């Protein structure tokens, strides 16, 4: 059982008690300080949102200051499925704790992931009831065949991927969208042309617009 996780935070730009919670999940070998940098870009659209970006549970020896949600050596479906299942309880516990901390209902929680963080956001977000929305950048959907049986909610999903990604192939986003549709769910998707394994300006803007609409309940 992995231990408690935590990471950097950015309080609501408008001050006061937050009305929503956006949890940012970093990729392999990165950390919460990296992905919390997205928060200032979205603060204008989400002035009452609390942002938090936890460090994943396990340090990565080859990346000083970097963490992993689970070990990964290649895009092997079984490796991804086992990895997210092992890391999920720690993230579930963290989300429960954060909602309690800010006294917010599940419907005011949104998950944003990048790469391995997207895998976690999709795996956990689909298995929680009432999540407002999920944004996944440059990621994949682990255990696609289990989504229909294990999904606890129908959160709106936005998947964004660069067409020049040489780490997680862009086809992973198409596969994820197809698997969600096969499970009776749906996802919006967007391809950022000329963008490698990163987040382009267009994806950043779309993510902010999507989060604003999802947290306002306009995409339910």
Helices and strands as residue ranges (DSSP letters): E 7-10, E 20-25, H 32-35, G 36-38, H 39-42, E 49-54, E 58-59, E 67-68, H 77-102, G 106-108, E 109-114, H 116-125, E 133-137, G 144-146, H 147-150, E 156-162, H 171-182, E 188-192, H 201-215
